[in-house]
Amino acid sequence: MLLGCAIYKCECEFVNLIIVVCLLGHLLYQVPKVQKIVVNCGIGDAAQNDKGLEAAVKDIALITGQKPIKTRARASIATFKIREDQPLGIAVTLRGDVSYISLD
């Protein structure tokens, strides 16, 4: 097979080639492409416990290699004791080569 003898600029070209070859073998005419991967984590305890949110930030940063952003509440919900703009979770968006590395 020709996959082993070619030189690829990045890992994403190799993964794309494998996906295309496999899907075209099943007679698919449109091949999907990975554009981004979003890793998010909702912390229900974040309203009362800031240390739990910071621990989750460190864990996700260690896993993905990027610093996550804190997601905030859009509106106040009195039943859940949540106020507007209060941090509730974290999210990281991986694009390009980084997304293919984490996809493995």
GUKEMI-656730 format. One record per residue: residue in one letter; x, y, z of N, C-alpha, C, O in turn. Coordinates in nm, 2 decimals. Each point is the difference from the previous one (the first is absolute). Layout:
<nodes>
+--------+--------+---------+--------+---------+----------+--------+--------+---------+--------+--------+---------+--------+
| residu | n_east | n_north |   n_up | ca_east | ca_north |  ca_up | c_east | c_north |   c_up | o_east | o_north |   o_up |
+--------+--------+---------+--------+---------+----------+--------+--------+---------+--------+--------+---------+--------+
|      a |      X |       Y |      Z |       X |        Y |      Z |      X |       Y |      Z |      X |       Y |      Z |
...
+--------+--------+---------+--------+---------+----------+--------+--------+---------+--------+--------+---------+--------+
</nodes>
This chain:
<nodes>
+--------+--------+---------+--------+---------+----------+--------+--------+---------+--------+--------+---------+--------+
| residu | n_east | n_north |   n_up | ca_east | ca_north |  ca_up | c_east | c_north |   c_up | o_east | o_north |   o_up |
+--------+--------+---------+--------+---------+----------+--------+--------+---------+--------+--------+---------+--------+
|      m |   0.08 |   -0.12 |   0.00 |   -0.08 |     0.12 |   0.00 |   0.09 |    0.12 |   0.00 |   0.11 |    0.00 |   0.06 |
|      l |  -0.15 |    0.11 |  -0.12 |    0.08 |     0.12 |  -0.02 |   0.01 |    0.09 |   0.13 |   0.07 |    0.09 |   0.00 |
|      l |  -0.15 |   -0.12 |   0.10 |    0.00 |     0.09 |   0.12 |   0.13 |    0.00 |   0.07 |   0.04 |    0.10 |   0.06 |
|      g |   0.04 |   -0.21 |  -0.06 |    0.12 |    -0.01 |   0.08 |   0.12 |    0.07 |  -0.07 |   0.09 |    0.04 |   0.07 |
|      c |  -0.09 |   -0.01 |  -0.20 |    0.12 |     0.05 |  -0.07 |  -0.01 |    0.15 |  -0.02 |   0.10 |    0.06 |  -0.04 |
|      a |  -0.21 |    0.00 |   0.07 |   -0.01 |     0.15 |  -0.03 |   0.04 |    0.07 |   0.13 |   0.00 |   -0.05 |   0.11 |
|      i |   0.05 |    0.18 |  -0.14 |    0.04 |     0.08 |   0.11 |  -0.11 |    0.11 |   0.02 |  -0.04 |    0.07 |  -0.10 |
|      y |  -0.01 |   -0.06 |   0.22 |   -0.11 |     0.09 |   0.03 |   0.05 |    0.12 |   0.08 |   0.08 |   -0.02 |   0.09 |
|      k |  -0.14 |    0.14 |  -0.11 |    0.04 |     0.12 |   0.07 |  -0.04 |   -0.01 |   0.15 |   0.07 |    0.04 |   0.09 |
|      c |  -0.19 |   -0.09 |  -0.07 |   -0.05 |    -0.01 |   0.13 |  -0.09 |   -0.13 |   0.02 |  -0.03 |   -0.06 |  -0.10 |
|      e |   0.00 |    0.03 |   0.22 |   -0.07 |    -0.12 |   0.03 |  -0.14 |    0.01 |  -0.06 |  -0.06 |   -0.11 |  -0.03 |
|      c |   0.00 |    0.23 |   0.02 |   -0.14 |     0.01 |  -0.04 |  -0.01 |   -0.04 |  -0.15 |  -0.11 |   -0.05 |  -0.04 |
|      e |   0.21 |    0.07 |  -0.04 |   -0.01 |    -0.04 |  -0.14 |  -0.01 |   -0.15 |  -0.01 |  -0.07 |   -0.06 |  -0.08 |
|      f |   0.15 |   -0.01 |   0.16 |    0.00 |    -0.15 |   0.00 |  -0.13 |   -0.05 |   0.05 |  -0.06 |   -0.10 |  -0.06 |
|      v |   0.00 |    0.16 |   0.17 |   -0.13 |    -0.05 |   0.05 |  -0.11 |    0.03 |  -0.10 |  -0.09 |   -0.08 |  -0.02 |
|      n |   0.10 |    0.20 |  -0.05 |   -0.10 |     0.03 |  -0.10 |   0.00 |   -0.10 |  -0.11 |  -0.10 |   -0.05 |  -0.05 |
|      l |   0.22 |    0.01 |   0.01 |    0.02 |    -0.09 |  -0.11 |  -0.06 |   -0.14 |   0.03 |  -0.07 |   -0.06 |  -0.08 |
|      i |   0.10 |    0.01 |   0.20 |   -0.06 |    -0.12 |   0.05 |  -0.15 |    0.00 |   0.00 |  -0.07 |   -0.09 |  -0.04 |
|      i |   0.01 |    0.20 |   0.09 |   -0.14 |     0.01 |   0.01 |  -0.06 |    0.00 |  -0.14 |  -0.10 |   -0.06 |  -0.02 |
|      v |   0.16 |    0.14 |  -0.07 |   -0.06 |     0.01 |  -0.13 |   0.01 |   -0.14 |  -0.07 |  -0.10 |   -0.04 |  -0.07 |
|      v |   0.21 |   -0.03 |   0.08 |    0.01 |    -0.13 |  -0.07 |  -0.10 |   -0.10 |   0.06 |  -0.06 |   -0.07 |  -0.08 |
|      c |   0.04 |    0.07 |   0.21 |   -0.10 |    -0.09 |   0.06 |  -0.14 |    0.03 |  -0.04 |  -0.08 |   -0.09 |  -0.03 |
|      l |   0.05 |    0.22 |   0.03 |   -0.14 |     0.04 |  -0.03 |  -0.03 |   -0.02 |  -0.15 |  -0.11 |   -0.03 |  -0.04 |
|      l |   0.21 |    0.06 |  -0.04 |   -0.03 |    -0.02 |  -0.15 |  -0.01 |   -0.15 |  -0.03 |  -0.06 |   -0.03 |  -0.10 |
|      g |   0.11 |   -0.05 |   0.18 |   -0.01 |    -0.15 |  -0.02 |  -0.14 |   -0.04 |   0.02 |  -0.04 |   -0.11 |  -0.05 |
|      h |  -0.04 |    0.19 |   0.13 |   -0.14 |    -0.04 |   0.02 |  -0.10 |    0.08 |  -0.09 |  -0.11 |    0.01 |   0.03 |
|      l |   0.17 |    0.04 |  -0.14 |   -0.08 |     0.07 |  -0.10 |  -0.07 |    0.13 |   0.05 |  -0.11 |    0.03 |  -0.03 |
|      l |   0.18 |    0.04 |   0.12 |   -0.05 |     0.13 |   0.05 |   0.06 |    0.11 |  -0.09 |   0.12 |    0.00 |  -0.03 |
|      y |  -0.20 |    0.09 |  -0.02 |    0.04 |     0.10 |  -0.09 |   0.04 |    0.13 |   0.07 |   0.07 |    0.09 |  -0.05 |
|      q |  -0.12 |   -0.07 |   0.17 |    0.04 |     0.11 |   0.08 |   0.07 |   -0.05 |   0.13 |  -0.05 |   -0.08 |   0.07 |
|      v |   0.17 |    0.14 |  -0.05 |    0.08 |    -0.05 |   0.11 |   0.00 |    0.11 |   0.11 |   0.04 |    0.12 |  -0.03 |
|      p |  -0.08 |   -0.15 |   0.15 |    0.00 |     0.11 |   0.11 |   0.15 |    0.03 |   0.04 |   0.09 |   -0.08 |  -0.02 |
|      k |  -0.08 |    0.20 |   0.07 |    0.13 |     0.05 |   0.04 |  -0.01 |    0.06 |   0.14 |  -0.10 |    0.07 |   0.04 |
|      v |   0.20 |   -0.10 |   0.05 |    0.00 |     0.05 |   0.13 |   0.05 |    0.14 |   0.00 |   0.11 |    0.03 |  -0.04 |
|      q |  -0.19 |    0.07 |   0.08 |    0.04 |     0.14 |   0.00 |   0.05 |    0.04 |   0.14 |   0.09 |    0.07 |   0.01 |
|      k |  -0.16 |   -0.11 |   0.09 |    0.03 |     0.03 |   0.14 |  -0.05 |   -0.10 |   0.10 |  -0.09 |   -0.07 |  -0.03 |
|      i |   0.15 |    0.07 |   0.14 |   -0.04 |    -0.09 |   0.11 |  -0.02 |    0.09 |   0.12 |   0.10 |    0.08 |   0.04 |
|      v |  -0.21 |   -0.08 |   0.03 |   -0.03 |     0.08 |   0.11 |   0.00 |   -0.09 |   0.13 |  -0.08 |   -0.10 |   0.00 |
|      v |   0.16 |    0.13 |   0.09 |    0.00 |    -0.07 |   0.13 |  -0.05 |    0.09 |   0.11 |   0.05 |    0.11 |   0.02 |
|      n |  -0.17 |   -0.15 |   0.04 |   -0.05 |     0.09 |   0.10 |  -0.04 |   -0.08 |   0.12 |  -0.01 |   -0.12 |   0.00 |
|      c |   0.00 |    0.19 |   0.11 |   -0.02 |    -0.06 |   0.13 |  -0.09 |    0.09 |   0.08 |   0.04 |    0.11 |   0.03 |
|      g |  -0.16 |   -0.15 |   0.01 |   -0.08 |     0.07 |   0.08 |   0.02 |   -0.04 |   0.15 |  -0.01 |   -0.12 |   0.03 |
|      i |   0.03 |    0.22 |   0.05 |    0.03 |    -0.03 |   0.14 |  -0.12 |    0.05 |   0.08 |  -0.02 |    0.12 |   0.02 |
|      g |  -0.06 |   -0.21 |   0.03 |   -0.12 |     0.04 |   0.08 |   0.03 |    0.06 |   0.13 |  -0.08 |    0.08 |   0.05 |
|      d |   0.19 |   -0.11 |   0.00 |    0.04 |     0.05 |   0.13 |   0.07 |    0.14 |  -0.01 |   0.04 |    0.06 |   0.10 |
|      a |  -0.02 |   -0.01 |  -0.22 |    0.08 |     0.12 |  -0.02 |  -0.06 |    0.13 |   0.07 |   0.07 |    0.09 |   0.03 |
|      a |  -0.20 |   -0.09 |  -0.01 |   -0.07 |     0.11 |   0.06 |   0.05 |    0.02 |   0.14 |   0.01 |    0.11 |   0.05 |
|      q |   0.01 |   -0.22 |   0.02 |    0.04 |     0.01 |   0.14 |   0.15 |   -0.03 |   0.03 |   0.05 |    0.04 |   0.10 |
|      n |   0.01 |   -0.11 |  -0.20 |    0.14 |    -0.04 |   0.03 |   0.09 |    0.04 |  -0.12 |   0.00 |   -0.05 |  -0.11 |
|      d |   0.08 |    0.16 |   0.13 |    0.09 |     0.05 |  -0.10 |   0.12 |   -0.10 |  -0.02 |   0.06 |    0.00 |  -0.11 |
|      k |  -0.02 |   -0.07 |   0.22 |    0.12 |    -0.09 |  -0.01 |  -0.03 |   -0.11 |  -0.10 |   0.09 |   -0.05 |  -0.07 |
|      g |  -0.22 |    0.00 |   0.07 |   -0.03 |    -0.11 |  -0.09 |   0.01 |    0.05 |  -0.15 |   0.04 |   -0.08 |  -0.08 |
|      l |  -0.08 |    0.20 |   0.05 |    0.01 |     0.06 |  -0.13 |   0.15 |    0.01 |  -0.04 |   0.04 |   -0.04 |  -0.12 |
|      e |   0.04 |    0.09 |   0.21 |    0.15 |     0.01 |  -0.03 |   0.06 |   -0.13 |  -0.02 |   0.09 |   -0.02 |  -0.09 |
|      a |  -0.13 |   -0.08 |   0.16 |    0.06 |    -0.14 |  -0.01 |  -0.04 |   -0.06 |  -0.14 |   0.08 |   -0.06 |  -0.07 |
|      a |  -0.21 |    0.09 |   0.03 |   -0.04 |    -0.05 |  -0.13 |   0.08 |    0.08 |  -0.12 |   0.03 |   -0.06 |  -0.10 |
|      v |  -0.01 |    0.19 |   0.12 |    0.08 |     0.07 |  -0.10 |   0.14 |   -0.06 |  -0.01 |   0.05 |   -0.02 |  -0.11 |
|      k |   0.01 |   -0.01 |   0.22 |    0.14 |    -0.07 |  -0.01 |  -0.01 |   -0.13 |  -0.07 |   0.09 |   -0.03 |  -0.08 |
|      d |  -0.19 |   -0.05 |   0.11 |   -0.01 |    -0.14 |  -0.06 |  -0.03 |    0.01 |  -0.15 |   0.07 |   -0.07 |  -0.08 |
|      i |  -0.16 |    0.16 |   0.04 |   -0.03 |     0.01 |  -0.15 |   0.12 |    0.06 |  -0.07 |   0.03 |   -0.04 |  -0.11 |
|      a |   0.04 |    0.13 |   0.17 |    0.12 |     0.06 |  -0.06 |   0.11 |   -0.11 |  -0.01 |   0.07 |    0.00 |  -0.10 |
|      l |  -0.06 |   -0.08 |   0.19 |    0.10 |    -0.11 |  -0.01 |  -0.04 |   -0.10 |  -0.10 |   0.09 |   -0.05 |  -0.07 |
|      i |  -0.21 |    0.02 |   0.05 |   -0.05 |    -0.10 |  -0.10 |   0.02 |    0.06 |  -0.14 |   0.05 |   -0.07 |  -0.09 |
|      t |  -0.10 |    0.19 |   0.07 |    0.00 |     0.06 |  -0.14 |   0.12 |    0.07 |  -0.04 |   0.03 |    0.02 |  -0.12 |
|      g |   0.05 |    0.04 |   0.22 |    0.11 |     0.08 |  -0.03 |  -0.03 |    0.14 |  -0.03 |   0.09 |    0.08 |  -0.04 |
|      q |  -0.21 |   -0.04 |   0.06 |   -0.04 |     0.14 |  -0.01 |  -0.08 |    0.05 |   0.12 |  -0.06 |   -0.08 |   0.07 |
|      k |   0.07 |    0.21 |  -0.04 |   -0.07 |     0.05 |   0.12 |  -0.15 |    0.02 |  -0.04 |  -0.03 |    0.06 |  -0.10 |
|      p |  -0.06 |   -0.12 |   0.18 |   -0.14 |     0.01 |  -0.03 |  -0.06 |    0.14 |   0.04 |   0.06 |    0.07 |   0.09 |
|      i |  -0.17 |   -0.04 |  -0.15 |   -0.07 |     0.12 |   0.04 |  -0.11 |   -0.04 |   0.10 |  -0.05 |   -0.11 |  -0.01 |
|      k |   0.01 |    0.21 |   0.09 |   -0.11 |    -0.03 |   0.10 |  -0.13 |    0.04 |  -0.07 |  -0.01 |    0.11 |  -0.05 |
|      t |  -0.09 |   -0.20 |   0.05 |   -0.13 |     0.03 |  -0.05 |  -0.08 |    0.06 |   0.11 |   0.01 |   -0.05 |   0.11 |
|      r |  -0.09 |    0.15 |  -0.14 |   -0.08 |     0.07 |   0.10 |  -0.15 |   -0.02 |  -0.02 |  -0.04 |   -0.02 |  -0.12 |
|      a |  -0.04 |    0.04 |   0.22 |   -0.14 |    -0.01 |  -0.01 |  -0.06 |    0.12 |  -0.08 |   0.05 |    0.11 |   0.02 |
|      r |  -0.14 |   -0.14 |  -0.11 |   -0.06 |     0.11 |  -0.08 |  -0.11 |    0.07 |   0.08 |  -0.02 |    0.12 |  -0.02 |
|      a |  -0.05 |   -0.19 |   0.11 |   -0.11 |     0.06 |   0.07 |   0.00 |   -0.05 |   0.14 |   0.06 |   -0.11 |   0.03 |
|      s |  -0.12 |    0.18 |   0.06 |   -0.01 |    -0.04 |   0.14 |  -0.12 |   -0.10 |   0.01 |  -0.10 |    0.01 |  -0.06 |
|      i |   0.13 |   -0.12 |   0.14 |   -0.10 |    -0.10 |   0.03 |   0.00 |   -0.01 |   0.16 |   0.09 |   -0.06 |   0.05 |
|      a |  -0.20 |    0.11 |   0.01 |    0.00 |     0.00 |   0.14 |  -0.01 |   -0.14 |   0.06 |   0.05 |   -0.02 |   0.11 |
|      t |  -0.12 |   -0.07 |  -0.17 |   -0.02 |    -0.13 |   0.05 |   0.13 |   -0.08 |   0.02 |   0.02 |   -0.07 |   0.09 |
|      f |   0.08 |    0.10 |  -0.18 |    0.13 |    -0.07 |   0.00 |   0.10 |    0.09 |   0.07 |   0.12 |   -0.04 |   0.00 |
|      k |  -0.15 |    0.16 |   0.05 |    0.09 |     0.09 |   0.06 |   0.11 |    0.04 |  -0.09 |   0.12 |    0.01 |   0.03 |
|      i |  -0.16 |    0.02 |  -0.16 |    0.10 |     0.04 |  -0.10 |  -0.03 |    0.15 |  -0.04 |  -0.12 |    0.04 |  -0.02 |
|      r |   0.22 |    0.04 |   0.02 |   -0.01 |     0.14 |  -0.04 |   0.06 |    0.02 |  -0.14 |   0.08 |   -0.08 |  -0.05 |
|      e |  -0.13 |    0.19 |  -0.01 |    0.05 |     0.03 |  -0.14 |   0.15 |    0.03 |   0.01 |   0.05 |    0.06 |   0.09 |
|      d |   0.03 |   -0.11 |  -0.20 |    0.14 |     0.02 |  -0.01 |   0.08 |   -0.08 |   0.11 |   0.12 |    0.03 |   0.02 |
|      q |  -0.18 |   -0.13 |   0.04 |    0.07 |    -0.08 |   0.10 |   0.07 |   -0.11 |  -0.08 |  -0.07 |   -0.07 |  -0.08 |
|      p |   0.20 |    0.04 |   0.11 |    0.06 |    -0.11 |  -0.07 |  -0.06 |   -0.14 |   0.04 |  -0.01 |   -0.03 |   0.12 |
|      l |  -0.02 |   -0.05 |  -0.22 |   -0.07 |    -0.13 |   0.02 |   0.08 |   -0.12 |  -0.06 |  -0.03 |   -0.11 |   0.04 |
|      g |   0.12 |    0.14 |  -0.13 |    0.07 |    -0.11 |  -0.07 |   0.12 |    0.05 |  -0.08 |   0.03 |    0.12 |   0.01 |
|      i |   0.03 |   -0.21 |  -0.08 |    0.11 |     0.04 |  -0.08 |  -0.01 |   -0.07 |  -0.14 |  -0.07 |   -0.10 |  -0.02 |
|      a |   0.14 |    0.16 |  -0.08 |    0.00 |    -0.05 |  -0.14 |   0.13 |    0.03 |  -0.07 |   0.06 |    0.10 |   0.02 |
|      v |  -0.02 |   -0.20 |  -0.11 |    0.11 |     0.02 |  -0.08 |  -0.03 |   -0.04 |  -0.14 |  -0.07 |   -0.11 |  -0.02 |
|      t |   0.10 |    0.19 |  -0.08 |   -0.02 |    -0.04 |  -0.14 |   0.13 |   -0.03 |  -0.07 |   0.10 |    0.08 |   0.00 |
|      l |  -0.09 |   -0.20 |  -0.05 |    0.12 |    -0.05 |  -0.07 |  -0.02 |    0.00 |  -0.15 |  -0.10 |   -0.06 |  -0.04 |
|      r |   0.19 |    0.13 |  -0.03 |   -0.01 |     0.01 |  -0.15 |   0.13 |   -0.05 |  -0.06 |   0.10 |    0.01 |   0.06 |
|      g |  -0.11 |   -0.04 |  -0.19 |    0.12 |    -0.03 |  -0.07 |   0.07 |   -0.13 |   0.04 |  -0.06 |   -0.10 |   0.03 |
|      d |   0.20 |    0.11 |  -0.02 |    0.08 |    -0.12 |   0.03 |  -0.03 |   -0.05 |   0.14 |   0.00 |   -0.12 |   0.03 |
|      v |  -0.03 |    0.21 |   0.06 |   -0.02 |    -0.03 |   0.14 |  -0.12 |   -0.09 |   0.02 |  -0.01 |   -0.09 |   0.08 |
|      s |  -0.09 |    0.11 |  -0.17 |   -0.12 |    -0.08 |   0.01 |   0.02 |   -0.14 |  -0.04 |  -0.06 |   -0.09 |   0.05 |
|      y |   0.15 |    0.07 |  -0.15 |    0.03 |    -0.13 |  -0.05 |   0.08 |   -0.08 |   0.10 |  -0.01 |   -0.12 |   0.02 |
|      i |   0.10 |    0.19 |   0.05 |    0.08 |    -0.06 |   0.10 |  -0.09 |   -0.05 |   0.12 |   0.02 |   -0.12 |   0.04 |
|      s |  -0.11 |    0.20 |   0.00 |   -0.09 |    -0.04 |   0.11 |  -0.11 |   -0.10 |  -0.04 |  -0.05 |   -0.07 |   0.08 |
|      l |   0.03 |    0.06 |  -0.21 |   -0.10 |    -0.09 |  -0.05 |   0.04 |   -0.14 |   0.01 |  -0.08 |   -0.10 |   0.02 |
|      d |   0.22 |    0.08 |  -0.03 |    0.05 |    -0.14 |   0.02 |  -0.02 |   -0.04 |   0.14 |   0.04 |   -0.11 |   0.04 |
+--------+--------+---------+--------+---------+----------+--------+--------+---------+--------+--------+---------+--------+
</nodes>
